[in-house]
Amino acid sequence: MKLDVYFVDAFTSEIFSGNPAAVIFSDIDDEVLMQKIAAENNLSETAFVDLSNNNIRWFSPACEVNLCGHATLASAFVYFNYFDTTKESIAFSSASGELKVYKKDELGNIQYVLFDDEATESDITDIRLRLESLIDQRISYNNVSKLTDTIPGLKTTVNLSDFIEDNSDILFDSIYKPKGSLNNDYAEILFGLKKGDVFGPYRDKEFYKISKLVDLKENASIRASHILISYDDATRSQLESPRTKKEARSIANKLYRQARRNPNNFDQLAKENSDGPSKNTGGDLGFFQEGQMAQEFFNFCNKSRVGRIGLVETEFGFHIIKVTDKDDLALIADVSKKIVPSEKTSNEIFRKATQFEMDSKKEKNFEETAKSKNYNPIPVVNIGKLEEVLPGLFRQRSIVKWVFEDDTKIKDIKKFNLNDGGYAVVQLISRNPEGISTVDEVRDEVTKILSKKKKIEIIKKRFESKSSLEALIENNEFLIETATAVNQQNPTIPGYGNEPYVIGAAFSLNENQTSNLLEGNSGVYKIFLIKKNQAIDIGNYQNFGLSVRDSKDQNIPESVFKALNSVSKIEDNRALYY
């Protein structure tokens, strides 16, 4: 027999120090042999781990022991580094219960001072005044011709597209828009303008705008609901059972009469009878314009008043239509200027950031220098090598890469250009090496696990005497809920999520049998099995076998990768290259 033995020094980062242990991954269960191996190793403990069930046993040179902390940590170290480098934790089963060990990657901690590249009130005023000057035509002296030129404004220009291209940060949009697509604060004002009138300047999110009403189409945006009755040869028909065109017409006529008699019940009729995808919303199609619906459909809606119900035939079948609303469409020309800092403001922000970087390096005290300038350093802890987004700074890979570069030392300071503008002056506070997580680092997660277990113990003790579901609801503490169509392939309970143990226990029951209290992922369950449907005999398993084979074939690349990963030591260097 050949066994790989790993010798690990726990509680240290230096060889030949700490607390040594031997670790062996094998499925051997010969206690005599284990004891001989442990005696041969002659260390305080040798740990044996069976990866088929993650069972761990510990042997001193003289005997088996019920628990050994440092050998457990040593075993986890070997597992994370030589067996599965992708796992973040491992749960060992042992004579002392479940022992969970968490892995941590190398983490960095920083603090930074942010210098936002933001427009000042003076910058905003200049943008607003610039837009005001573009509303009306103006006279300008031409130094070349020695003549005065009349420069058209937004009100008078005859070529909107060119004017907006020359003066706006957003190109001209020639699409007619409904009122609901505009800024709610200004929609009524813009739709209330006369053709040719200009409104503004006004602020719309990160832009200042002046807007001209070019054209207005009344009632051109229509909202309607419909009940679609399809038939076999209709376009995009997806009927589950055959239906002729004659049969569809007969059904549509009947529903049309019902809708006319009771218009308020239209949405319910749609939910119960429509073959269209809008049936779940009571047939509501929302607002639409010409070209977005079949022409026959649109023509009826366009000519009809709000509230009218009609029957229309299109290539998709027969439609019982109810016109529910109409709105105007407007063509609005916008001259938009993004609110950005002026060159003067940007230069001043750069000067402040650079000055702080130099001062903090000179004084060798980041926090004190920031305090003297009334800056507020912001900490960011537990940054991983592959992090992309930093709180308050968004996507900043350059900062993350710098944190983990070999040349970057603790307390180093550096100024970074931010992707969205502005600067961050960053100090590296510390780096925590990769390895096994400490108790403090996983305290919150462990506390949740222990709290859950304690709650389950209390629930089981309190209700273990209740033999039936009816007994549990006697004091109105619980409600009986029904779960249908549950299966072992997808072991979920509606409303409660993945519960494989509970579903498995349910399938072990006989009909009309009640389970004991069952510990699930979301709580404690007591189950009464109403009915269990046996799997249908396929008859010919050839096609089923082929589908299973195809499914397994698709998983081969992932399985191969996992297999290679399990027998390889792979060092993840992605952080160095992006």
N, C-alpha and C positions, 0 to 999 in steps of 0.2 A: 504493500500500500504506500502510495506517495501522497503526501499532504503538504500544501503550502502553509508555512507558518509566518505570521507577521509579528514583529516585535515593535511595540509602540511605547513611547515615553509619554504618559499622560500628564496634564497640568503643566506643560512647559513647551517652549519653542526651541529648546536647545537639546542636542543629542547627549545621551548619558546623564540626564538629569530628570527631575520629576518623579513620576511613579510608574515603573515599567510593568507591562503586561504582554502576554502572548495571545494572539488571536488566530483561530483556525475556523475557516468556513468549510463545513462538511456535513453530510447527513448521517455520519456514524452515530450509533446509539449504544455502543458497547462501553458501559461505565468503567469496566476494568481497563480497557484500552485507553479511555480518556484519562484515567487516573495515572497510568504509566507515562503517558505523554506529558502530563502536567508535572510529574516528578522529574522527568528528563529535562524539561525546560527549566525547572528549579527557580521559577519566579513566584511572586506572591500569589498570582492568579493566572490561569490560562482559560480563556473564554472559547467555547465551542458554539458556533452559530449554524443552524440549519435554515438555509434560505427558502426551503419549500414552505415553511410556516413561520419563519423569523424567530424560532425558538432559540433562546440563549441559556447556556449552562456554564457555571464557573467552578473550576477545580483548583485548589491549592496543591502543593506537592504532597500533602497528606490526605486530603479529603475534599468532597464536594461541598460548596457553600451555597447558601440560599440567595445571596445578593452581593454584588461587587460593583461599586460605582465606577471606579477608574477603568476597569476592564470593559465595562459596558460602553463608556465613552471611546475607549480604544477601538472596540468593535465597530462603532458607528463611523469613526474616522476611516477605518479600512474600507467599510462599505461605500462611503461617499466618494472616496478617492480611487477605488479599484474595481468596484462592482457596478454602481449606478451613480454617475456624476450628475444626473439630471434631477434626482430626488432632493427635496428640501427637508425631508424628515424620514425617520424610520421608527416603527413601533415594534419593539422586541416583546415576545411573550416569554414569561419566566415563572419560576416557582414563587416569586414575590409579586406576580401580577404583570400588567402591561407597563413597559418602560419606553417612553418616547423620547427620542433625541432629535434635536433640530440643528440643521446646518445653517451657517451664515456665510455669505460671500464677503469679500473685502469691501468695506464701507468707508465712505469719507464724510467728514463733517466740516461745513464752511459757515462763514458769515459774510454778508455783503452789504454795501451801501449802494442804493439805486439812484441813478441820475436820469430821470425821464426826459426824453426829447419832446417836450410838449410846447404847444403854441402859447404865448402869453396873451393877455388881454389886448395889448397893443398890436400883436400879430393878427388877432381876430378882427380888430377894428379896421386894420389895413385891408384885409380880405373883403370885409363888408363894403368899404368905400370903393374898392376896385369894382365890385359887382354893381354898385349903384351907378357908376360911371358908364356902364355898358347898357343901361336901360334905354336911354334916349340917344338920338344922334348928336354928334358933337363936331365942333369945328377945330381943325388942327392945322398948324402952319407947316408946310412942306419945305424943308431946307434945300431940297434939290431943285424943285420947280420954282421956288420963291413965291408960291401961291398957297392959299388956304384950301384945305380939303374938307369935305363933309363926310364924316365917317358914320355909317349907319349904326344904330343901336338895335337891341333885340326887338323893339317895337316896330322898327321901320325896315329891317333887313328883308331883302327879297330872296335870299338864299340862306335858309335856316341851317341847313346841314353844314355849309362852309363856315358860317358865323360861329356855330357852336364848336366846330372842330378847332377853330382859331382861338377860342376864348374859354373853353370848358375842359375840365379834367375827365368828363364822361361824354362820349359821342352821342349824337342825336338818335333817339329812339322813335321811330315812326309808327309804332304800334299804338292803337287806341286802347286805353285802359279804363277799367271800371273804378268807381270811387273807392271801393274797398281795398284796392291795391296801393293806394297812396297813404302818406303819413296822416293819421287820423286828426292831428292837430290842424291840418291845413287843407284837407280834402274838400270840405264844404266851401271854403273860400275859393279854391281853384276852380271847382265846378260851377261856382256862382259868377265867375268872370264873364265879360262879354268877349266875343271873338276878337283877338288882337290885343286884349289887355294883358298887362304884365303885373305880377305880384312878386314882392320881395324887396330886399334880400331877407331870407328867413333861414333858420338853421334846421337841417334834416340829418340827424345823427352826426356823422363826422364831416359833413359838407355844409357849406353855405350855398344857397341857390337863389336865382331869379327865374321865374317860370312864366311862360306865355301860353294862353289858351289859343291854340291854332284852330281847332274845330271841335264840334260837339254833335254826337249822334244820339238822339233821344230814343230811350227804350231799346237800345241795340244789344244790351246784355240781358239775357233772359234766364230765369230759373223755372224749372219744371220738374214734376214727378211723373213717372209712367209705370204702367203694368205691361210687360212684354209677354205676349203669347206667341211662342215660336212653333215651328213645324219641321218635319224631317228635312226638307230641301232648303230651308232658310239659311242665310249666311250665318256662320258661326253657331249653328244650332248645336246644343249639347244636351238634348233630351234623353232621359233615362229610359223612356218607353216610347214606342212609335206614336206619331200623330200626323195626320194628313192636314193639308192646308184648309180643307173644308171644315174639319173638326176644330182647327185653331180659330177659324173665323167665327164659328158658332160659339165657342167659349168666350172669345173677345166681345162679341155682341152682348152676351149675357152679363159679363162683368161691366161693360160700358153702361148698361141700363142700371145696374146696382150702384155704380159710382155716381151717376146722375141723380138717383133718388136720395143718396146719402153721401154728399161730398166730404163731410167730416170724417168718414170712415175710409177714405182713399188709402191712407198709409197702411191700414190693417189689411185691406184687400190686396195691396202690393206684396206685403210680407207673406201672405198665404197663397198667392196665385202666380206671381211674376216669375218668368224664366230668366230674367236679366240679373246681372251681378248686383244691381242696386236694390234688390228686394229686401235685404237686411236693414236698409235705411228707409224703408217705407217707399221705395221707388225714387227717392230724391236724387236728382242728377247735378245739383248745384247750378251755378251760373255758367252759361255757355254763349258763344257767338256764332255767327254764320260761318260755316265751314267745319265746325266741330261736331255737328250732328248730321245725320242723313238729311238731304235737302227737303224731302216731304215733311219730315219731323219739324225742321226749323221753320218752314213756311207756315205751318199751322200755328206754331207758337208766336211767330212774329206778327201774324194778323189777328191774333186773339187777345182779348182783354185778360187781365189777371183774374183768376178764379174759374175761367172757362174750362170745361172738360170735353174732350173730343176723341174720336177713333180714327187712327191713321195707319195705313199700310206702308211698310218699307221692305227692303230686301231682308231685314232681320226678322220680320214677322208682323204681327198686329200690335199696335201700341194704343192703350187707353192713356191719354195724356191729360194732366192737370197743370195749367200754367199758374205758378205760385208767386212770381215776382218779376219785375222788370226794372232795369237801371240804365242810366245813360252811360255812354262811352265818350271819353275825351282824348283828343290828341294834344298833349302838352309838351312844349319844348323847354328844356331846362338848361340853363348855364350853371354848372356846378363847379365849385372850388373846394378842394379838400382842405380841411383845417390842419395846417402843418406849421411848424415853427419857421420863422424867418431865418435867413442865414446868420444874422446877428445873434439871434437867440441860440441857434445850434452851436455857434462858436463859443458862446458864454458857457453853455452846458459842458462842452468839451474841456474848456479851461478849468472849470470847477472840478470835474472828475479827475483830470490829470494832476491838478494841484493837490487834491486829497490823496491820490496814490503816492505822490512824492513825499508829502508831509508824513503820512502814516509809516512809510518805509524809513524815513529819517528819524522819527520819534520812536520807532520800534514798538509802538503801542496803538494798535488799530482802534480799539474801543475808546481810549482816551482822546485820540485825535478826532474821531467822529463826534464825540461828545462836545469837544471844544468848538466845533463848527455847527452844532445843532443838527447833526445827521443821526439817523436811527438805524444801526446795524441790524440786519435781519438774519437769524440763524436758519440753516437747512441741515438736518441731520440724516444719517443713514442713507447716503447717496450710493447707489450701486454703479458698477462700471458701465453697465449698459443703459443707464437712465438717459432719457431724452428730455423730459420735462422737469423743470425745477420750480417749486412754488414761488409765485410772484415774478418769475423770469421767463416762464413758458419753455419753448424748445431751445436749449442751449448746450449742444453737444461739445462745443469748444471748452466750456467751463468744466464739464464732467471729465473730459479727456485730460485736461490740465491737472485736475485733482489727483489722478492716478499715474501721472508721468513720474518716472524715476528721478528726474531732475527737480521735481517740485518737493520742497521741504516743508515741514510743519512750521506754521507762522508766516510762510511766504505770502506775498500780496501781489495782485496783478489786476490791471484794468482790462475789461473786455467790451468790445462793441457788441451790442445786443441785436438780435435778428430783426426786431421790430422797431429799432431806433433807440437811441440813448446808450447809456453805459452802466456797467456794474463794476465796482471795485471790490474784489473778492479776496478774502483771507482763508487759507486752509488751516483749520483749527486742529484736526486730528484725522488719522486713518486707523480704522480697526481691522486687523488682519482676518483673513478667512479662517474658518475652523468651526468648532462646536459652539453653539450659542450658550451664553451664560443664563443662569436662572432669571436675572433681572431683565434680560433681553426678551425672554419669552413669557415673562410673568403674566401679562394680560391674557395671552392665548391659553396658557395653562389654567389660569383662574377661571376662564369661561368653561373649559372642559370639566374641571372639578366641580364648579357650580352646577353644571348640567347633571353630572352624576349624582350630586347630593339631592337635587330636586327630584330626580328619578327615584332614588331611594325613599324619599319622603312620600312620594305619590304611591309607590308600590306598597309601603307599609300601611298607609292610610286606607287603601282600597282593595287590599288583597283578599279580604273576606267577602267582597261583592262578587257573587258567582255569575251574575247575569247583567246584561246591559240595562234592563229595567231597574235593577237595584241601584245602579250608578246614578240614575236620573231622579231618584225618589225625592231628593232635596233640591231639585232644580239646579244642581251644580253643573250638569252636563246636558248636551243635546245629542241625540242619536243621529248620525249622518250616514248616508248611503253612498257607496262607491260602486259604480258599475263598470263593466268591461275592463277590469284590471287584469294584467297579465304579467308573466315572469320575464318576457322579453324586454319589456319597458316597465320596470317595477315602480311606478309612480302612483301616488294617491292624489286625486284632484284637490287642489287647495293646500296640500302639505308637502308636495315634492317627492324626491326619490326616497323610497322606503323598501329596499330589497329584502331585508330580514322580515319585515311585517308581511309583505306580499308572499314570501316563501312560506311563512307560518300559516297564512290563510289557505294556501293550496294543500297543506298537510291536514287540514280539518275535513271532517265529513259534513255534508249538508245538515243544517239545523244544530250544528255544534258550536259551542262558545270557547274561545281561546282563554288562556291565562293572560295576565297583564304582559304586554310585549314592549320592550324597549326599542324605540325607533329613533331616527335622526331628528325628528321634530317634536317628539314627545312620547308619552306612554299610551299604548293602544289596547283596547279590548275588542275582539272581533267576534261577530256572529256570522257564520257563513250561510247565506241565503241559498245560493245556487252555484254549482261548479260545472261548467260546460267542458266536456272532454274534447280533446283535440280531434279534428276530423281526419279520418283515415284518407291519406292522399291517394292510395291505390297504386299509382305508378310513381315511384320515387326518383325516376331518372332525371326529370326536369328540375326537381327540387335539389338533387345532388349537384347538378350542373350550376345552379344558382349559388349554392354553398361554395362550390369550387371557385366560381368567378369572384365571389365576395372575398374569399381567402387570397386569391391571386392579387386583388387590388391592395391588400394589406401587406403583401410581401415586402415592398420597399421599406415600410416602416418597421416591420419585424426584423429585417436584415440589419437595419440601422441600430435597433435596440440590441441585437445579438452582438454586433461588432462593438457597440458601446460598452457592453457588459464585460468584455474581455480585453478592453483597450484602456489605456490611460490617455484621455483626451484633455488637452489644455485649451480652454476657450480664450482665444486671443482676438475675438471680434472687436472688443473695445479699442484696440489699437488702430483699427483701420477705418472707422467711420465716426 
